[in-house]
Amino acid sequence: MPIGPISLVLIAIFALLLFGPNKLPELGRAFGKTLKEFKNATKGLTDDEDDKKKDK
């Protein structure tokens, strides 16, 4: 079930009410950093698997 635009708006309003407008940018930056680290870690894993396949 895909998330529609109305659902995204409701989630944004809920987050705004829950965390407040001052805390949201900080949470966004933290989420972005976490996502970037995860992406780099998974890229490293796939690169390792490609190297193993080349060795065989």
C-alpha positions as CSV (number, residue, x, y, z in Angstrom):
1,M,0.0,0.0,0.0
2,P,1.8,3.2,-1.1
3,I,1.8,6.3,1.0
4,G,-0.2,9.1,-0.6
5,P,0.2,12.8,-0.4
6,I,-2.5,13.1,2.3
7,S,-0.7,10.5,4.5
8,L,2.6,12.5,4.1
9,V,0.9,15.7,5.2
10,L,-0.7,14.0,8.2
11,I,2.7,12.5,9.2
12,A,4.3,15.9,8.9
13,I,1.7,17.6,11.0
14,F,2.0,14.8,13.7
15,A,5.8,15.2,13.7
16,L,5.5,18.9,14.1
17,L,3.1,18.6,17.0
18,L,5.2,15.9,18.6
19,F,8.7,17.4,18.3
20,G,8.0,21.1,17.7
21,P,9.3,23.4,15.0
22,N,12.7,23.9,16.6
23,K,13.6,20.2,16.9
24,L,12.5,19.1,13.4
25,P,15.6,20.4,11.5
26,E,17.9,18.8,14.0
27,L,16.1,15.5,13.6
28,G,16.2,15.8,9.8
29,R,20.0,16.3,9.8
30,A,20.4,13.3,12.2
31,F,18.2,11.1,9.9
32,G,20.2,12.2,6.9
33,K,23.5,11.4,8.5
34,T,22.3,8.0,9.6
35,L,20.9,7.3,6.1
36,K,24.2,8.3,4.5
37,E,26.3,6.1,6.9
38,F,23.9,3.2,6.2
39,K,24.3,3.7,2.4
40,N,28.1,3.8,2.7
41,A,28.1,0.7,4.8
42,T,25.9,-1.3,2.4
43,K,27.9,0.0,-0.6
44,G,31.1,-1.4,1.1
45,L,29.4,-4.7,1.6
46,T,28.4,-5.0,-2.1
47,D,31.8,-3.9,-3.2
48,D,33.3,-6.7,-1.0
49,E,31.0,-9.3,-2.6
50,D,31.9,-8.1,-6.1
51,D,35.6,-8.5,-5.2
52,K,35.0,-12.0,-4.0
53,K,33.2,-12.9,-7.2
54,K,36.1,-11.5,-9.3
55,D,38.6,-13.6,-7.3
56,K,36.8,-16.9,-8.2
